[in-house]
Amino acid sequence: MNAQILPLTSSAISHPLLDTAALVASALQVVDTEARAIELLKSRIDDNFLRACQLMFECPGRVVVSGMGKSGHIGRKIAATLASTGTPAFFVHPGEASHGDLGMITQKDVVIALSNSGETDELLMILPVIRRQGIPLIAMSGNDSSSLARLADVHLDVSVPAEACPLGLAPTASTTAALVMGDALAIALLEARGFTAEDFARSHPAGSLGRRLLLHISDVMHTGDKIPKVGIGASLSEALVEMTRKGLGMTAVVDADDRLLGVFTDGDLRRALDDHEVDLRAAKLGDLMTTRAKTIQPDKLAIEAARLMEDFKIHALLVVDASGALVGALNIHDLLRARVV
């Protein structure tokens, strides 16, 4: 059942304790507070930020992100963003690290530790071990005189003037600032590495972009006995039987060596039926086919087949190799099933 979108009026509120004006004012205050917190980050894209980028760029291992509570949730997101944009990264829970997961961190890694106060016990317990191993440490906190900041090789200041929470208790603006700083690091590194859309697709093969950039014609085309094809001397009835069996709405017309000579489609059939000069019983497919068939090669991207079909207003394509030999066939339904279109 679809939810009804209500207009922004008092009629949208039925509970006697809810005040429409107060709700809107509260929401706008939150947006303003968090927007100011983000704006302040511009002045903190400084030498510390550049040093953090350098440590991460030159890291021969992986970037390990850690944080407790809400900072941990932000840390997981930062690690996921880094990993999907060309910087190998993963998240380690500081509590679990004290009970064995610290072994996941090697001397080739770089650690990013998040704590707004900079005094989170679970983090401070594991950081001396990390420092003794000579592992570079990047701290992200709201207190540049904290224990975490003092232990770090680089401290990124993500302090905020105030939380959006009116009680000043729930992490709101501070977590937003940390998240944005993490995004800034990830995107700066993405551009420094020359990370491309194709690289992004390789880490997102199940996503729509991955399918568009990674799926080739050879992955979706019909091959072997599933290719509709007849010889140039085939009759109209033989062609119709082949088209019906293979279900692609067309058939290739080939020579004895399987080289493509033309294509016969549903459209060709309709034109033949409308041409009173054509003897449908005696006509051979060589007289009825379209000789300039639209083709594509198997190593092309599947999205290119979709563009061809759209450009020429056709619903199927024949696939040929470099020598012109027929190797496959596909139609728009194959692309739909593969979720390319």
URKAFEN-V466866 format. One record per residue. N is the residue number from 0. RES is the residue in one small letter. PHI is phi in degrees with one decimal (* if undefined). OMEGA is omega in whole degrees, -180 to 180 (NA if undefined). D_FIRST is the distance of its C-alpha to the first C-alpha in Angstrom with 2 decimals. Layout:
N:RES:PHI:OMEGA:D_FIRST
N:RES:PHI:OMEGA:D_FIRST
This chain:
0:m:*:-178:0.00
1:n:-74.7:178:3.81
2:a:-72.2:179:6.48
3:q:-86.9:177:9.25
4:i:-85.2:-175:12.54
5:l:-92.0:178:15.27
6:p:-70.4:-178:18.88
7:l:-82.1:179:21.62
8:t:-138.5:180:23.23
9:s:-62.1:-180:24.14
10:s:-68.9:178:21.57
11:a:-76.8:-177:18.89
12:i:-110.6:180:20.71
13:s:-115.1:-179:21.03
14:h:-75.8:-175:22.86
15:p:-65.8:-178:26.62
16:l:-91.4:-180:27.72
17:l:-98.9:-180:25.67
18:d:-111.5:-177:27.58
19:t:-57.0:-178:25.84
20:a:-62.1:180:29.11
21:a:-67.2:179:29.86
22:l:-62.3:-180:26.56
23:v:-65.0:-180:27.07
24:a:-62.5:179:30.74
25:s:-63.9:-179:30.08
26:a:-63.4:180:27.68
27:l:-64.6:178:30.22
28:q:-64.1:178:32.99
29:v:-62.3:-180:31.35
30:v:-60.5:180:30.93
31:d:-63.1:-179:34.54
32:t:-63.0:-178:35.94
33:e:-72.5:177:34.40
34:a:-64.6:178:35.37
35:r:-65.9:179:38.93
36:a:-62.9:178:38.97
37:i:-69.1:-179:38.08
38:e:-59.0:-180:40.65
39:l:-65.4:-179:43.35
40:l:-64.9:-178:42.81
41:k:-58.0:-179:44.46
42:s:-75.9:-178:47.85
43:r:-104.5:171:47.40
44:i:-83.9:-168:47.18
45:d:-128.7:-179:50.83
46:d:-62.1:177:53.33
47:n:-63.2:177:51.40
48:f:-62.2:-180:48.32
49:l:-63.8:178:50.57
50:r:-65.5:178:52.21
51:a:-62.2:178:48.87
52:c:-61.0:-179:47.92
53:q:-63.7:179:51.31
54:l:-59.8:-179:51.02
55:m:-73.4:-179:47.65
56:f:-65.8:-176:48.77
57:e:-88.0:-178:51.96
58:c:-63.3:179:50.38
59:p:-79.8:179:51.42
60:g:-107.0:-179:48.87
61:r:-127.8:175:45.41
62:v:-89.0:-179:44.03
63:v:-105.6:-178:43.11
64:v:-106.3:-179:40.83
65:s:-142.0:178:40.89
66:g:-174.8:-176:39.65
67:m:-111.8:176:38.70
68:g:62.7:-180:35.67
69:k:-63.1:177:33.73
70:s:-63.4:177:36.46
71:g:-66.7:178:35.71
72:h:-62.6:178:32.06
73:i:-65.3:179:33.39
74:g:-60.7:178:36.06
75:r:-61.3:180:33.67
76:k:-65.2:179:31.91
77:i:-63.1:179:35.37
78:a:-61.7:180:36.52
79:a:-65.3:179:33.49
80:t:-65.7:177:34.02
81:l:-59.0:-177:37.72
82:a:-62.2:-177:37.27
83:s:-87.4:-179:34.98
84:t:-121.8:170:37.37
85:g:102.6:178:40.65
86:t:-114.1:-179:41.87
87:p:-54.3:-175:41.69
88:a:-154.1:172:40.34
89:f:-153.5:-177:38.84
90:f:-104.3:174:38.10
91:v:-122.9:177:40.29
92:h:-73.7:-176:39.48
93:p:-62.4:177:42.71
94:g:-65.9:178:42.64
95:e:-69.5:180:42.39
96:a:-60.5:179:45.03
97:s:-70.8:-178:47.52
98:h:-120.9:172:47.05
99:g:122.9:-177:47.61
100:d:-71.6:176:45.08
101:l:-62.3:178:47.72
102:g:-67.4:177:49.19
103:m:-76.5:-177:46.37
104:i:-97.3:-178:48.01
105:t:-113.1:-179:51.10
106:q:-69.7:178:53.86
107:k:-86.4:-173:52.44
108:d:-91.2:170:49.25
109:v:-124.1:-179:48.39
110:v:-109.1:169:46.55
111:i:-110.9:180:44.27
112:a:-110.0:-179:43.99
113:l:-111.7:173:41.57
114:s:-163.2:-178:42.28
115:n:-62.4:179:42.00
116:s:-79.0:-175:44.95
117:g:77.3:-177:46.83
118:e:-127.6:-179:47.88
119:t:-66.3:-173:45.24
120:d:-57.7:-176:47.27
121:e:-62.4:177:45.45
122:l:-72.2:-176:46.05
123:l:-64.0:180:49.63
124:m:-71.1:-176:50.45
125:i:-96.5:-175:49.82
126:l:-64.7:177:51.01
127:p:-59.5:178:54.74
128:v:-65.7:178:54.35
129:i:-63.7:-179:52.64
130:r:-67.8:-180:55.41
131:r:-64.4:178:58.18
132:q:-83.6:180:56.89
133:g:74.4:180:57.13
134:i:-80.4:179:53.42
135:p:-58.6:-177:52.51
136:l:-122.9:174:50.28
137:i:-108.5:179:48.06
138:a:-102.4:176:46.92
139:m:-127.4:-176:44.06
140:s:-148.7:179:44.37
141:g:-101.3:-177:44.71
142:n:-142.2:-175:48.31
143:d:-76.6:175:51.04
144:s:-109.6:-178:53.59
145:s:-76.2:177:51.54
146:s:-60.4:180:52.65
147:l:-62.5:-179:50.02
148:a:-63.6:-179:51.21
149:r:-70.0:-180:54.83
150:l:-76.7:-170:54.21
151:a:-79.9:170:52.41
152:d:-74.0:180:54.00
153:v:-137.7:176:51.62
154:h:-114.4:176:49.72
155:l:-102.5:-177:46.78
156:d:-80.7:177:46.36
157:v:-120.8:179:42.74
158:s:-67.4:180:43.69
159:v:-129.7:179:41.81
160:p:-63.4:-178:43.22
161:a:-162.5:171:40.53
162:e:-78.3:176:37.23
163:a:-71.3:177:34.25
164:c:-65.4:-178:33.93
165:p:-64.0:177:35.99
166:l:-84.2:-178:37.58
167:g:70.1:-174:38.71
168:l:-111.9:-177:37.53
169:a:-71.7:177:34.17
170:p:-63.0:-178:34.71
171:t:-133.7:179:32.83
172:a:-62.6:-178:35.11
173:s:-67.4:178:37.35
174:t:-71.8:176:34.73
175:t:-63.3:180:33.58
176:a:-62.4:179:37.23
177:a:-64.2:180:37.78
178:l:-63.7:-179:34.76
179:v:-66.0:177:36.00
180:m:-62.6:176:39.51
181:g:-63.2:177:38.26
182:d:-63.3:180:36.49
183:a:-61.9:177:39.75
184:l:-62.1:-176:41.73
185:a:-62.1:-177:39.44
186:i:-73.9:176:39.39
187:a:-61.0:179:43.11
188:l:-70.4:177:43.83
189:l:-54.4:-178:41.55
190:e:-70.5:179:43.63
191:a:-64.8:-179:46.89
192:r:-83.1:-175:46.22
193:g:68.0:-178:45.37
194:f:-65.1:-175:42.00
195:t:-110.0:176:40.37
196:a:-62.1:178:37.00
197:e:-65.6:176:38.31
198:d:-62.4:179:39.13
199:f:-61.5:-178:35.64
200:a:-63.3:-179:34.21
201:r:-65.3:177:36.45
202:s:-94.4:177:34.82
203:h:-133.4:-174:31.29
204:p:-63.5:-179:31.73
205:a:-88.6:-180:28.14
206:g:-80.7:-178:26.81
207:s:-63.3:178:26.56
208:l:-65.3:179:29.86
209:g:-59.3:179:31.53
210:r:-65.3:-178:30.70
211:r:-71.2:-174:31.96
212:l:-101.1:-176:35.14
213:l:-114.3:-175:36.05
214:l:-79.3:-180:35.12
215:h:-103.6:178:38.12
216:i:-55.7:-178:38.69
217:s:-61.8:-180:40.48
218:d:-80.1:-174:37.33
219:v:-121.0:-173:35.32
220:m:-77.8:172:38.03
221:h:-82.9:-178:39.21
222:t:-130.6:175:42.75
223:g:58.4:-177:45.62
224:d:-70.3:-179:45.26
225:k:-85.4:178:41.73
226:i:-81.2:176:43.17
227:p:-75.0:180:43.75
228:k:-156.3:176:47.39
229:v:-139.7:177:50.38
230:g:-79.3:-177:53.95
231:i:-67.1:180:55.25
232:g:-92.4:-179:57.09
233:a:-67.4:177:54.07
234:s:-82.5:179:53.48
235:l:-62.0:-179:50.40
236:s:-65.5:178:49.47
237:e:-64.2:179:49.83
238:a:-65.5:-180:47.54
239:l:-66.0:177:44.87
240:v:-63.7:179:45.07
241:e:-64.0:179:44.68
242:m:-63.8:-180:41.70
243:t:-66.7:-179:40.01
244:r:-65.8:-174:40.73
245:k:-89.9:170:39.54
246:g:67.3:179:36.45
247:l:-108.5:178:36.66
248:g:76.5:178:37.55
249:m:-167.6:173:41.05
250:t:-142.8:175:44.15
251:a:-77.3:174:46.69
252:v:-116.2:-172:50.30
253:v:-126.3:174:52.70
254:d:-91.0:-176:56.42
255:a:-65.9:180:58.16
256:d:-98.2:-180:57.42
257:d:65.6:174:53.67
258:r:-82.9:-174:54.07
259:l:-71.6:177:51.58
260:l:-108.9:-178:53.14
261:g:179.3:180:50.14
262:v:-138.8:176:46.78
263:f:-121.5:-174:45.85
264:t:-119.7:174:42.33
265:d:-58.2:179:40.43
266:g:-65.7:177:41.57
267:d:-62.8:178:45.18
268:l:-62.2:180:44.87
269:r:-62.9:178:43.69
270:r:-65.7:179:46.55
271:a:-66.3:180:49.02
272:l:-65.9:-178:47.97
273:d:-87.1:-178:48.44
274:d:-97.5:-176:51.89
275:h:-70.0:179:54.49
276:e:-84.4:-179:57.13
277:v:-90.5:175:55.39
278:d:-88.6:-173:56.57
279:l:-64.2:180:53.44
280:r:-75.9:-174:55.50
281:a:-98.2:-174:58.05
282:a:-65.4:174:56.11
283:k:-100.9:-174:55.67
284:l:-63.3:177:52.72
285:g:-59.8:179:55.02
286:d:-88.6:-173:55.35
287:l:-111.4:-173:51.65
288:m:-74.1:170:49.98
289:t:-91.8:-173:48.99
290:t:-79.3:-179:51.55
291:r:-97.5:-178:49.93
292:a:-72.4:175:46.86
293:k:-76.5:-177:44.43
294:t:-130.7:177:44.63
295:i:-148.0:-180:43.60
296:q:-94.8:-172:45.15
297:p:-67.2:-179:43.51
298:d:-87.3:178:43.92
299:k:-76.3:178:41.86
300:l:-71.0:-180:38.35
301:a:-61.1:180:35.53
302:i:-63.8:177:34.16
303:e:-67.9:176:37.51
304:a:-64.4:179:36.87
305:a:-62.2:180:33.62
306:r:-66.9:178:35.66
307:l:-61.0:-180:38.36
308:m:-61.4:180:36.03
309:e:-69.2:-178:34.51
310:d:-63.7:-175:37.96
311:f:-103.6:177:39.56
312:k:54.0:177:36.61
313:i:-121.6:-175:37.01
314:h:-118.0:-179:34.70
315:a:-151.6:180:37.07
316:l:-138.6:172:39.88
317:l:-98.9:-177:42.93
318:v:-110.9:-179:43.96
319:v:-126.1:175:47.69
320:d:-88.2:-176:49.84
321:a:-62.7:-179:52.49
322:s:-88.4:-179:54.98
323:g:92.3:180:52.74
324:a:-80.2:180:52.15
325:l:-71.8:-180:48.84
326:v:-125.6:-179:46.89
327:g:-173.8:178:43.27
328:a:-156.1:176:40.62
329:l:-155.2:175:36.94
330:n:-132.3:-174:34.40
331:i:-62.2:180:31.22
332:h:-67.9:176:29.14
333:d:-64.5:179:31.04
334:l:-70.4:177:30.08
335:l:-65.7:179:26.39
336:r:-64.1:179:26.55
337:a:-80.5:180:28.35
338:r:58.0:174:25.70
339:v:-80.9:177:28.58
340:v:-123.7:NA:26.87
